[in-house]
């Protein structure tokens, strides 16, 4: 059941990050979900390094959306150069 919740929350975080980011991204369901899951994982690691979260504790929803937005923004800048 934990995997299903990870996919659902990852998708929601990815969709919100895409809505915040200006421009058009050609990302489907799977890439949007991976974006949200990656944002959540990276937000958790950053939060643990800074001291906001303890080991085993998930990142907050807002932090996950912010990091997913940053990943999408950086991806957009790198993809435009090619």
mmCIF file as gemmi writes it, N, C-alpha and C atoms, coordinates in Angstrom:
data_model
loop_
_atom_site.group_PDB
_atom_site.id
_atom_site.type_symbol
_atom_site.label_atom_id
_atom_site.label_alt_id
_atom_site.label_comp_id
_atom_site.label_asym_id
_atom_site.label_entity_id
_atom_site.label_seq_id
_atom_site.pdbx_PDB_ins_code
_atom_site.Cartn_x
_atom_site.Cartn_y
_atom_site.Cartn_z
_atom_site.occupancy
_atom_site.B_iso_or_equiv
_atom_site.pdbx_formal_charge
_atom_site.auth_seq_id
_atom_site.auth_asym_id
_atom_site.pdbx_PDB_model_num
ATOM 1 N N . UNK Axp A 1 ? 0.82 -1.199 0 1 0 ? 1 A 1
ATOM 2 C CA . UNK Axp A 1 ? 0 0 0 1 0 ? 1 A 1
ATOM 3 C C . UNK Axp A 1 ? 0.859 1.257 0 1 0 ? 1 A 1
ATOM 4 N N . UNK Axp A 2 ? 2.054 1.18 0.594 1 0 ? 2 A 1
ATOM 5 C CA . UNK Axp A 2 ? 2.94 2.334 0.635 1 0 ? 2 A 1
ATOM 6 C C . UNK Axp A 2 ? 3.395 2.758 -0.753 1 0 ? 2 A 1
ATOM 7 N N . UNK Axp A 3 ? 3.617 1.785 -1.641 1 0 ? 3 A 1
ATOM 8 C CA . UNK Axp A 3 ? 4.034 2.098 -3.003 1 0 ? 3 A 1
ATOM 9 C C . UNK Axp A 3 ? 2.944 2.848 -3.751 1 0 ? 3 A 1
ATOM 10 N N . UNK Axp A 4 ? 1.713 2.437 -3.562 1 0 ? 4 A 1
ATOM 11 C CA . UNK Axp A 4 ? 0.588 3.093 -4.235 1 0 ? 4 A 1
ATOM 12 C C . UNK Axp A 4 ? 0.46 4.541 -3.765 1 0 ? 4 A 1
ATOM 13 N N . UNK Axp A 5 ? 0.607 4.774 -2.475 1 0 ? 5 A 1
ATOM 14 C CA . UNK Axp A 5 ? 0.544 6.144 -1.952 1 0 ? 5 A 1
ATOM 15 C C . UNK Axp A 5 ? 1.706 6.982 -2.468 1 0 ? 5 A 1
ATOM 16 N N . UNK Axp A 6 ? 2.873 6.368 -2.611 1 0 ? 6 A 1
ATOM 17 C CA . UNK Axp A 6 ? 4.025 7.085 -3.151 1 0 ? 6 A 1
ATOM 18 C C . UNK Axp A 6 ? 3.744 7.545 -4.571 1 0 ? 6 A 1
ATOM 19 N N . UNK Axp A 7 ? 3.153 6.689 -5.381 1 0 ? 7 A 1
ATOM 20 C CA . UNK Axp A 7 ? 2.826 7.04 -6.762 1 0 ? 7 A 1
ATOM 21 C C . UNK Axp A 7 ? 1.753 8.127 -6.801 1 0 ? 7 A 1
ATOM 22 N N . UNK Axp A 8 ? 0.735 8.006 -5.971 1 0 ? 8 A 1
ATOM 23 C CA . UNK Axp A 8 ? -0.351 8.998 -5.961 1 0 ? 8 A 1
ATOM 24 C C . UNK Axp A 8 ? 0.159 10.367 -5.522 1 0 ? 8 A 1
ATOM 25 N N . UNK Axp A 9 ? 0.891 10.407 -4.425 1 0 ? 9 A 1
ATOM 26 C CA . UNK Axp A 9 ? 1.422 11.689 -3.932 1 0 ? 9 A 1
ATOM 27 C C . UNK Axp A 9 ? 2.45 12.236 -4.911 1 0 ? 9 A 1
ATOM 28 N N . UNK Axp A 10 ? 3.286 11.373 -5.485 1 0 ? 10 A 1
ATOM 29 C CA . UNK Axp A 10 ? 4.256 11.822 -6.48 1 0 ? 10 A 1
ATOM 30 C C . UNK Axp A 10 ? 3.581 12.449 -7.683 1 0 ? 10 A 1
ATOM 31 N N . UNK Axp A 11 ? 2.488 11.854 -8.134 1 0 ? 11 A 1
ATOM 32 C CA . UNK Axp A 11 ? 1.756 12.421 -9.266 1 0 ? 11 A 1
ATOM 33 C C . UNK Axp A 11 ? 1.179 13.788 -8.915 1 0 ? 11 A 1
ATOM 34 N N . UNK Axp A 12 ? 0.593 13.901 -7.75 1 0 ? 12 A 1
ATOM 35 C CA . UNK Axp A 12 ? -0.001 15.18 -7.332 1 0 ? 12 A 1
ATOM 36 C C . UNK Axp A 12 ? 1.071 16.258 -7.222 1 0 ? 12 A 1
ATOM 37 N N . UNK Axp A 13 ? 2.198 15.915 -6.604 1 0 ? 13 A 1
ATOM 38 C CA . UNK Axp A 13 ? 3.306 16.88 -6.48 1 0 ? 13 A 1
ATOM 39 C C . UNK Axp A 13 ? 3.82 17.269 -7.862 1 0 ? 13 A 1
ATOM 40 N N . UNK Axp A 14 ? 3.969 16.305 -8.758 1 0 ? 14 A 1
ATOM 41 C CA . UNK Axp A 14 ? 4.433 16.595 -10.11 1 0 ? 14 A 1
ATOM 42 C C . UNK Axp A 14 ? 3.48 17.483 -10.88 1 0 ? 14 A 1
ATOM 43 N N . UNK Axp A 15 ? 2.186 17.244 -10.747 1 0 ? 15 A 1
ATOM 44 C CA . UNK Axp A 15 ? 1.186 18.071 -11.443 1 0 ? 15 A 1
ATOM 45 C C . UNK Axp A 15 ? 1.219 19.503 -10.912 1 0 ? 15 A 1
ATOM 46 N N . UNK Axp A 16 ? 1.316 19.664 -9.613 1 0 ? 16 A 1
ATOM 47 C CA . UNK Axp A 16 ? 1.362 21.017 -9.039 1 0 ? 16 A 1
ATOM 48 C C . UNK Axp A 16 ? 2.628 21.74 -9.49 1 0 ? 16 A 1
ATOM 49 N N . UNK Axp A 17 ? 3.76 21.027 -9.516 1 0 ? 17 A 1
ATOM 50 C CA . UNK Axp A 17 ? 5.004 21.655 -9.981 1 0 ? 17 A 1
ATOM 51 C C . UNK Axp A 17 ? 4.886 22.079 -11.443 1 0 ? 17 A 1
ATOM 52 N N . UNK Axp A 18 ? 4.231 21.264 -12.265 1 0 ? 18 A 1
ATOM 53 C CA . UNK Axp A 18 ? 4.037 21.631 -13.666 1 0 ? 18 A 1
ATOM 54 C C . UNK Axp A 18 ? 3.101 22.816 -13.816 1 0 ? 18 A 1
ATOM 55 N N . UNK Axp A 19 ? 2.106 22.93 -12.943 1 0 ? 19 A 1
ATOM 56 C CA . UNK Axp A 19 ? 1.188 24.067 -13.011 1 0 ? 19 A 1
ATOM 57 C C . UNK Axp A 19 ? 1.867 25.37 -12.601 1 0 ? 19 A 1
ATOM 58 N N . UNK Axp A 20 ? 2.792 25.288 -11.655 1 0 ? 20 A 1
ATOM 59 C CA . UNK Axp A 20 ? 3.503 26.481 -11.196 1 0 ? 20 A 1
ATOM 60 C C . UNK Axp A 20 ? 4.507 26.958 -12.24 1 0 ? 20 A 1
ATOM 61 N N . UNK Axp A 21 ? 5.15 26.02 -12.916 1 0 ? 21 A 1
ATOM 62 C CA . UNK Axp A 21 ? 6.196 26.354 -13.88 1 0 ? 21 A 1
ATOM 63 C C . UNK Axp A 21 ? 5.581 26.925 -15.154 1 0 ? 21 A 1
ATOM 64 N N . UNK Axp A 22 ? 6.025 28.118 -15.575 1 0 ? 22 A 1
ATOM 65 C CA . UNK Axp A 22 ? 5.485 28.679 -16.807 1 0 ? 22 A 1
ATOM 66 C C . UNK Axp A 22 ? 6.027 27.92 -18.02 1 0 ? 22 A 1
ATOM 67 N N . UNK Axp A 23 ? 5.236 27.831 -19.059 1 0 ? 23 A 1
ATOM 68 C CA . UNK Axp A 23 ? 5.669 27.148 -20.272 1 0 ? 23 A 1
ATOM 69 C C . UNK Axp A 23 ? 4.997 25.801 -20.42 1 0 ? 23 A 1
ATOM 70 N N . UNK Axp A 24 ? 5.319 25.156 -21.519 1 0 ? 24 A 1
ATOM 71 C CA . UNK Axp A 24 ? 4.709 23.865 -21.841 1 0 ? 24 A 1
ATOM 72 C C . UNK Axp A 24 ? 5.759 22.771 -21.742 1 0 ? 24 A 1
ATOM 73 N N . UNK Axp A 25 ? 5.469 21.759 -20.966 1 0 ? 25 A 1
ATOM 74 C CA . UNK Axp A 25 ? 6.331 20.599 -20.86 1 0 ? 25 A 1
ATOM 75 C C . UNK Axp A 25 ? 5.61 19.425 -21.5 1 0 ? 25 A 1
ATOM 76 N N . UNK Axp A 26 ? 6.291 18.704 -22.319 1 0 ? 26 A 1
ATOM 77 C CA . UNK Axp A 26 ? 5.711 17.518 -22.945 1 0 ? 26 A 1
ATOM 78 C C . UNK Axp A 26 ? 6.054 16.309 -22.09 1 0 ? 26 A 1
ATOM 79 N N . UNK Axp A 27 ? 5.376 16.186 -20.963 1 0 ? 27 A 1
ATOM 80 C CA . UNK Axp A 27 ? 5.609 15.092 -20.041 1 0 ? 27 A 1
ATOM 81 C C . UNK Axp A 27 ? 4.301 14.331 -19.859 1 0 ? 27 A 1
ATOM 82 N N . UNK Axp A 28 ? 4.392 13.027 -19.902 1 0 ? 28 A 1
ATOM 83 C CA . UNK Axp A 28 ? 3.214 12.199 -19.697 1 0 ? 28 A 1
ATOM 84 C C . UNK Axp A 28 ? 3.022 11.869 -18.225 1 0 ? 28 A 1
ATOM 85 N N . UNK Axp A 29 ? 2.144 10.921 -17.979 1 0 ? 29 A 1
ATOM 86 C CA . UNK Axp A 29 ? 1.803 10.507 -16.626 1 0 ? 29 A 1
ATOM 87 C C . UNK Axp A 29 ? 3.027 9.972 -15.877 1 0 ? 29 A 1
ATOM 88 N N . UNK Axp A 30 ? 3.804 9.13 -16.531 1 0 ? 30 A 1
ATOM 89 C CA . UNK Axp A 30 ? 4.94 8.485 -15.857 1 0 ? 30 A 1
ATOM 90 C C . UNK Axp A 30 ? 6.009 9.501 -15.5 1 0 ? 30 A 1
ATOM 91 N N . UNK Axp A 31 ? 6.38 10.375 -16.431 1 0 ? 31 A 1
ATOM 92 C CA . UNK Axp A 31 ? 7.41 11.377 -16.127 1 0 ? 31 A 1
ATOM 93 C C . UNK Axp A 31 ? 6.939 12.386 -15.082 1 0 ? 31 A 1
ATOM 94 N N . UNK Axp A 32 ? 5.669 12.746 -15.113 1 0 ? 32 A 1
ATOM 95 C CA . UNK Axp A 32 ? 5.132 13.65 -14.099 1 0 ? 32 A 1
ATOM 96 C C . UNK Axp A 32 ? 5.196 12.999 -12.72 1 0 ? 32 A 1
ATOM 97 N N . UNK Axp A 33 ? 4.854 11.719 -12.652 1 0 ? 33 A 1
ATOM 98 C CA . UNK Axp A 33 ? 4.914 10.991 -11.387 1 0 ? 33 A 1
ATOM 99 C C . UNK Axp A 33 ? 6.353 10.873 -10.897 1 0 ? 33 A 1
ATOM 100 N N . UNK Axp A 34 ? 7.278 10.549 -11.806 1 0 ? 34 A 1
ATOM 101 C CA . UNK Axp A 34 ? 8.686 10.449 -11.417 1 0 ? 34 A 1
ATOM 102 C C . UNK Axp A 34 ? 9.244 11.798 -10.962 1 0 ? 34 A 1
ATOM 103 N N . UNK Axp A 35 ? 8.78 12.879 -11.583 1 0 ? 35 A 1
ATOM 104 C CA . UNK Axp A 35 ? 9.177 14.217 -11.162 1 0 ? 35 A 1
ATOM 105 C C . UNK Axp A 35 ? 8.745 14.475 -9.723 1 0 ? 35 A 1
ATOM 106 N N . UNK Axp A 36 ? 7.51 14.152 -9.411 1 0 ? 36 A 1
ATOM 107 C CA . UNK Axp A 36 ? 7.001 14.359 -8.053 1 0 ? 36 A 1
ATOM 108 C C . UNK Axp A 36 ? 7.693 13.476 -7.031 1 0 ? 36 A 1
ATOM 109 N N . UNK Axp A 37 ? 7.927 12.202 -7.375 1 0 ? 37 A 1
ATOM 110 C CA . UNK Axp A 37 ? 8.615 11.293 -6.459 1 0 ? 37 A 1
ATOM 111 C C . UNK Axp A 37 ? 10.051 11.758 -6.247 1 0 ? 37 A 1
ATOM 112 N N . UNK Axp A 38 ? 10.719 12.163 -7.331 1 0 ? 38 A 1
ATOM 113 C CA . UNK Axp A 38 ? 12.088 12.681 -7.209 1 0 ? 38 A 1
ATOM 114 C C . UNK Axp A 38 ? 12.147 13.941 -6.363 1 0 ? 38 A 1
ATOM 115 N N . UNK Axp A 39 ? 11.176 14.825 -6.542 1 0 ? 39 A 1
ATOM 116 C CA . UNK Axp A 39 ? 11.119 16.043 -5.729 1 0 ? 39 A 1
ATOM 117 C C . UNK Axp A 39 ? 10.92 15.729 -4.259 1 0 ? 39 A 1
ATOM 118 N N . UNK Axp A 40 ? 10.085 14.749 -3.969 1 0 ? 40 A 1
ATOM 119 C CA . UNK Axp A 40 ? 9.848 14.361 -2.576 1 0 ? 40 A 1
ATOM 120 C C . UNK Axp A 40 ? 11.09 13.74 -1.946 1 0 ? 40 A 1
ATOM 121 N N . UNK Axp A 41 ? 11.742 12.848 -2.69 1 0 ? 41 A 1
ATOM 122 C CA . UNK Axp A 41 ? 12.956 12.21 -2.161 1 0 ? 41 A 1
ATOM 123 C C . UNK Axp A 41 ? 14.065 13.221 -1.931 1 0 ? 41 A 1
ATOM 124 N N . UNK Axp A 42 ? 14.287 14.089 -2.922 1 0 ? 42 A 1
ATOM 125 C CA . UNK Axp A 42 ? 15.346 15.087 -2.786 1 0 ? 42 A 1
ATOM 126 C C . UNK Axp A 42 ? 15.029 16.079 -1.672 1 0 ? 42 A 1
ATOM 127 N N . UNK Axp A 43 ? 13.767 16.451 -1.522 1 0 ? 43 A 1
ATOM 128 C CA . UNK Axp A 43 ? 13.378 17.345 -0.423 1 0 ? 43 A 1
ATOM 129 C C . UNK Axp A 43 ? 13.627 16.673 0.921 1 0 ? 43 A 1
ATOM 130 N N . UNK Axp A 44 ? 13.39 15.371 1.004 1 0 ? 44 A 1
ATOM 131 C CA . UNK Axp A 44 ? 13.668 14.64 2.244 1 0 ? 44 A 1
ATOM 132 C C . UNK Axp A 44 ? 15.138 14.606 2.569 1 0 ? 44 A 1
ATOM 133 N N . UNK Axp A 45 ? 15.975 14.369 1.561 1 0 ? 45 A 1
ATOM 134 C CA . UNK Axp A 45 ? 17.421 14.346 1.793 1 0 ? 45 A 1
ATOM 135 C C . UNK Axp A 45 ? 17.95 15.722 2.181 1 0 ? 45 A 1
ATOM 136 N N . UNK Axp A 46 ? 17.478 16.744 1.499 1 0 ? 46 A 1
ATOM 137 C CA . UNK Axp A 46 ? 17.91 18.106 1.834 1 0 ? 46 A 1
ATOM 138 C C . UNK Axp A 46 ? 17.433 18.48 3.232 1 0 ? 46 A 1
ATOM 139 N N . UNK Axp A 47 ? 16.196 18.133 3.557 1 0 ? 47 A 1
ATOM 140 C CA . UNK Axp A 47 ? 15.656 18.435 4.888 1 0 ? 47 A 1
ATOM 141 C C . UNK Axp A 47 ? 16.421 17.723 5.993 1 0 ? 47 A 1
ATOM 142 N N . UNK Axp A 48 ? 16.863 16.489 5.742 1 0 ? 48 A 1
ATOM 143 C CA . UNK Axp A 48 ? 17.663 15.773 6.735 1 0 ? 48 A 1
ATOM 144 C C . UNK Axp A 48 ? 19.033 16.408 6.886 1 0 ? 48 A 1
ATOM 145 N N . UNK Axp A 49 ? 19.628 16.863 5.777 1 0 ? 49 A 1
ATOM 146 C CA . UNK Axp A 49 ? 20.946 17.492 5.842 1 0 ? 49 A 1
ATOM 147 C C . UNK Axp A 49 ? 20.891 18.812 6.596 1 0 ? 49 A 1
ATOM 148 N N . UNK Axp A 50 ? 19.802 19.544 6.438 1 0 ? 50 A 1
ATOM 149 C CA . UNK Axp A 50 ? 19.659 20.841 7.102 1 0 ? 50 A 1
ATOM 150 C C . UNK Axp A 50 ? 19.196 20.678 8.546 1 0 ? 50 A 1
ATOM 151 N N . UNK Axp A 51 ? 18.54 19.556 8.84 1 0 ? 51 A 1
ATOM 152 C CA . UNK Axp A 51 ? 18.07 19.313 10.196 1 0 ? 51 A 1
ATOM 153 C C . UNK Axp A 51 ? 16.586 19.523 10.395 1 0 ? 51 A 1
ATOM 154 N N . UNK Axp A 52 ? 15.847 19.659 9.287 1 0 ? 52 A 1
ATOM 155 C CA . UNK Axp A 52 ? 14.406 19.847 9.394 1 0 ? 52 A 1
ATOM 156 C C . UNK Axp A 52 ? 13.688 18.535 9.672 1 0 ? 52 A 1
ATOM 157 N N . UNK Axp A 53 ? 14.208 17.431 9.133 1 0 ? 53 A 1
ATOM 158 C CA . UNK Axp A 53 ? 13.586 16.12 9.268 1 0 ? 53 A 1
ATOM 159 C C . UNK Axp A 53 ? 14.579 15.152 9.89 1 0 ? 53 A 1
ATOM 160 N N . UNK Axp A 54 ? 14.053 14.123 10.525 1 0 ? 54 A 1
ATOM 161 C CA . UNK Axp A 54 ? 14.884 13.06 11.066 1 0 ? 54 A 1
ATOM 162 C C . UNK Axp A 54 ? 14.906 11.899 10.077 1 0 ? 54 A 1
ATOM 163 N N . UNK Axp A 55 ? 15.851 10.98 10.261 1 0 ? 55 A 1
ATOM 164 C CA . UNK Axp A 55 ? 15.963 9.828 9.368 1 0 ? 55 A 1
ATOM 165 C C . UNK Axp A 55 ? 14.654 9.029 9.378 1 0 ? 55 A 1
ATOM 166 N N . UNK Axp A 56 ? 14.198 8.642 8.222 1 0 ? 56 A 1
ATOM 167 C CA . UNK Axp A 56 ? 12.962 7.885 8.101 1 0 ? 56 A 1
ATOM 168 C C . UNK Axp A 56 ? 11.71 8.733 8.037 1 0 ? 56 A 1
ATOM 169 N N . UNK Axp A 57 ? 11.842 10.02 8.217 1 0 ? 57 A 1
ATOM 170 C CA . UNK Axp A 57 ? 10.696 10.927 8.185 1 0 ? 57 A 1
ATOM 171 C C . UNK Axp A 57 ? 10.572 11.515 6.785 1 0 ? 57 A 1
ATOM 172 N N . UNK Axp A 58 ? 9.385 11.492 6.23 1 0 ? 58 A 1
ATOM 173 C CA . UNK Axp A 58 ? 9.159 12.009 4.883 1 0 ? 58 A 1
ATOM 174 C C . UNK Axp A 58 ? 9.179 13.527 4.85 1 0 ? 58 A 1
ATOM 175 N N . UNK Axp A 59 ? 9.428 14.049 3.664 1 0 ? 59 A 1
ATOM 176 C CA . UNK Axp A 59 ? 9.446 15.5 3.494 1 0 ? 59 A 1
ATOM 177 C C . UNK Axp A 59 ? 8.027 16.043 3.506 1 0 ? 59 A 1
ATOM 178 N N . UNK Axp A 60 ? 7.896 17.307 3.805 1 0 ? 60 A 1
ATOM 179 C CA . UNK Axp A 60 ? 6.599 17.957 3.778 1 0 ? 60 A 1
ATOM 180 C C . UNK Axp A 60 ? 6.11 18.159 2.354 1 0 ? 60 A 1
ATOM 181 N N . UNK Axp A 61 ? 4.824 18.341 2.203 1 0 ? 61 A 1
ATOM 182 C CA . UNK Axp A 61 ? 4.21 18.478 0.882 1 0 ? 61 A 1
ATOM 183 C C . UNK Axp A 61 ? 4.726 19.722 0.168 1 0 ? 61 A 1
ATOM 184 N N . UNK Axp A 62 ? 4.796 20.832 0.876 1 0 ? 62 A 1
ATOM 185 C CA . UNK Axp A 62 ? 5.24 22.092 0.262 1 0 ? 62 A 1
ATOM 186 C C . UNK Axp A 62 ? 6.697 21.996 -0.166 1 0 ? 62 A 1
ATOM 187 N N . UNK Axp A 63 ? 7.538 21.422 0.685 1 0 ? 63 A 1
ATOM 188 C CA . UNK Axp A 63 ? 8.949 21.245 0.328 1 0 ? 63 A 1
ATOM 189 C C . UNK Axp A 63 ? 9.084 20.346 -0.892 1 0 ? 63 A 1
ATOM 190 N N . UNK Axp A 64 ? 8.266 19.314 -0.978 1 0 ? 64 A 1
ATOM 191 C CA . UNK Axp A 64 ? 8.302 18.418 -2.134 1 0 ? 64 A 1
ATOM 192 C C . UNK Axp A 64 ? 7.922 19.145 -3.414 1 0 ? 64 A 1
ATOM 193 N N . UNK Axp A 65 ? 6.908 19.987 -3.356 1 0 ? 65 A 1
ATOM 194 C CA . UNK Axp A 65 ? 6.481 20.742 -4.54 1 0 ? 65 A 1
ATOM 195 C C . UNK Axp A 65 ? 7.565 21.735 -4.948 1 0 ? 65 A 1
ATOM 196 N N . UNK Axp A 66 ? 8.182 22.401 -3.987 1 0 ? 66 A 1
ATOM 197 C CA . UNK Axp A 66 ? 9.229 23.383 -4.3 1 0 ? 66 A 1
ATOM 198 C C . UNK Axp A 66 ? 10.413 22.701 -4.975 1 0 ? 66 A 1
ATOM 199 N N . UNK Axp A 67 ? 10.862 21.575 -4.436 1 0 ? 67 A 1
ATOM 200 C CA . UNK Axp A 67 ? 12.009 20.88 -5.024 1 0 ? 67 A 1
ATOM 201 C C . UNK Axp A 67 ? 11.644 20.303 -6.389 1 0 ? 67 A 1
ATOM 202 N N . UNK Axp A 68 ? 10.43 19.778 -6.557 1 0 ? 68 A 1
ATOM 203 C CA . UNK Axp A 68 ? 9.998 19.285 -7.865 1 0 ? 68 A 1
ATOM 204 C C . UNK Axp A 68 ? 9.95 20.428 -8.877 1 0 ? 68 A 1
ATOM 205 N N . UNK Axp A 69 ? 9.51 21.597 -8.45 1 0 ? 69 A 1
ATOM 206 C CA . UNK Axp A 69 ? 9.514 22.773 -9.327 1 0 ? 69 A 1
ATOM 207 C C . UNK Axp A 69 ? 10.935 23.133 -9.737 1 0 ? 69 A 1
ATOM 208 N N . UNK Axp A 70 ? 11.87 23.097 -8.792 1 0 ? 70 A 1
ATOM 209 C CA . UNK Axp A 70 ? 13.263 23.408 -9.111 1 0 ? 70 A 1
ATOM 210 C C . UNK Axp A 70 ? 13.852 22.39 -10.091 1 0 ? 70 A 1
ATOM 211 N N . UNK Axp A 71 ? 13.526 21.123 -9.903 1 0 ? 71 A 1
ATOM 212 C CA . UNK Axp A 71 ? 13.993 20.091 -10.84 1 0 ? 71 A 1
ATOM 213 C C . UNK Axp A 71 ? 13.436 20.374 -12.238 1 0 ? 71 A 1
ATOM 214 N N . UNK Axp A 72 ? 12.166 20.696 -12.322 1 0 ? 72 A 1
ATOM 215 C CA . UNK Axp A 72 ? 11.533 20.982 -13.605 1 0 ? 72 A 1
ATOM 216 C C . UNK Axp A 72 ? 12.117 22.232 -14.239 1 0 ? 72 A 1
ATOM 217 N N . UNK Axp A 73 ? 12.394 23.246 -13.452 1 0 ? 73 A 1
ATOM 218 C CA . UNK Axp A 73 ? 12.984 24.485 -13.957 1 0 ? 73 A 1
ATOM 219 C C . UNK Axp A 73 ? 14.377 24.225 -14.525 1 0 ? 73 A 1
ATOM 220 N N . UNK Axp A 74 ? 15.193 23.484 -13.792 1 0 ? 74 A 1
ATOM 221 C CA . UNK Axp A 74 ? 16.546 23.163 -14.265 1 0 ? 74 A 1
ATOM 222 C C . UNK Axp A 74 ? 16.478 22.296 -15.518 1 0 ? 74 A 1
ATOM 223 N N . UNK Axp A 75 ? 15.566 21.323 -15.533 1 0 ? 75 A 1
ATOM 224 C CA . UNK Axp A 75 ? 15.388 20.494 -16.721 1 0 ? 75 A 1
ATOM 225 C C . UNK Axp A 75 ? 15.018 21.342 -17.93 1 0 ? 75 A 1
ATOM 226 N N . UNK Axp A 76 ? 14.141 22.318 -17.741 1 0 ? 76 A 1
ATOM 227 C CA . UNK Axp A 76 ? 13.736 23.205 -18.837 1 0 ? 76 A 1
ATOM 228 C C . UNK Axp A 76 ? 14.902 24.016 -19.376 1 0 ? 76 A 1
ATOM 229 N N . UNK Axp A 77 ? 15.767 24.482 -18.491 1 0 ? 77 A 1
ATOM 230 C CA . UNK Axp A 77 ? 16.937 25.257 -18.931 1 0 ? 77 A 1
ATOM 231 C C . UNK Axp A 77 ? 17.934 24.377 -19.68 1 0 ? 77 A 1
ATOM 232 N N . UNK Axp A 78 ? 18.146 23.163 -19.209 1 0 ? 78 A 1
ATOM 233 C CA . UNK Axp A 78 ? 19.092 22.259 -19.856 1 0 ? 78 A 1
ATOM 234 C C . UNK Axp A 78 ? 18.54 21.784 -21.199 1 0 ? 78 A 1
ATOM 235 N N . UNK Axp A 79 ? 17.248 21.498 -21.271 1 0 ? 79 A 1
ATOM 236 C CA . UNK Axp A 79 ? 16.64 20.992 -22.496 1 0 ? 79 A 1
ATOM 237 C C . UNK Axp A 79 ? 16.611 22.071 -23.59 1 0 ? 79 A 1
ATOM 238 N N . UNK Axp A 80 ? 16.511 23.337 -23.217 1 0 ? 80 A 1
ATOM 239 C CA . UNK Axp A 80 ? 16.485 24.417 -24.217 1 0 ? 80 A 1
ATOM 240 C C . UNK Axp A 80 ? 17.84 24.579 -24.9 1 0 ? 80 A 1
ATOM 241 N N . UNK Axp A 81 ? 18.921 24.248 -24.212 1 0 ? 81 A 1
ATOM 242 C CA . UNK Axp A 81 ? 20.252 24.392 -24.776 1 0 ? 81 A 1
ATOM 243 C C . UNK Axp A 81 ? 20.528 23.369 -25.87 1 0 ? 81 A 1
ATOM 244 N N . UNK Axp A 82 ? 19.811 22.251 -25.873 1 0 ? 82 A 1
ATOM 245 C CA . UNK Axp A 82 ? 20.062 21.2 -26.869 1 0 ? 82 A 1
ATOM 246 C C . UNK Axp A 82 ? 19.352 21.459 -28.153 1 0 ? 82 A 1
